[in-house]
């Protein structure tokens, strides 16, 4: 399925891109090649390929629940600078 230049203009408009006519031609050609390649990939028969990672496999996650956390003094122990129980960091403008 080739991509028309109108498609590229619409996509550029949605992305708020200002493309020159030369860029529109280039993107039209490139996107057409990409879509043509994707169409070729879609035609490949993959029914005989075995799934390598089962989708329905149970995951081994830990139970979600409250855990003990650091105390304020432990959290601030390795801080460069602190004041009144808070981290002091350089001002960012």
N, C-alpha and C positions, 0 to 999 in steps of 0.2 A: 504494500500500500504506500504509494509515494505521498510525501507531504507537500501540500500546495503552499505557495508563498503567502496566501491568505492565512493559513494556519500559523505560520511563523509570525506574521504581523499581529495576529490575535494574542499569541503567547507572549510576544514582546510587550504588547499593551498591558496584559495582565501583570507582567513582571515589572512594569514601568521602565522598560528599557527603550532607549532611542537608538535604533539601528539605522545605519546608512543603507542605501540600496545594495551596495556590494556585500555588506554583512548579512543582509536578508537573503541574498542569493547563496552565500556561503552556508548559512545555517539551514536553508531549505535543502541544499544538497546533502549536508552532513546528517541532518535528521532523517532524510529519506533513506540514506544508507543504513542508519541505525535501525530504523523500523523494518527495512527489508531483511536485515540480518536477524532480527528478533522473529520475523515471520518464518525464516528458514529454521530457526531453532525450535519453533512451535510445531513444525512438521515432523520432527524426529520422533520415532517410536521409542518410548522409554518404558513400555510395559514390562519388558523382560529384565529390567534393572532392579536389583534388590535394594530395598531401603536400607541405608547404612546406619541411621539413627532412628530407632523406633519412636514414633510420635506419642504413643500412649504409655510410655515407660514412666514409672513413678519416680519422682525426684526425691533425693535424700536431703531435705532441708530440716534445719533444726526447728523445734517448736517455737512459736512466737509467744513471748511472754516477758514480763518485766525482769530486768537483770540489774544487779547492783552497779551503780555508776561511781565515777571518781568523786571524791570530795573536792571542794573548792581549792583547798590547799594542795591537793595532789595535782589538780588540773593546772594550777599556776606554778608548780614546782620548777619546771624547765623554761618558763617564760623569760624573755629578755628583760622586760620592764613590766612592773605592775603598780597599780595604785588603788587602794581601797577595794581590793578583791577583783579588779578588772585587769585585762591585758591592756598595755599601752602600745599602740602601733603608730607609725608615722602617718601624718595627715596626707590624704589623697585628694587632689583637686582635679 
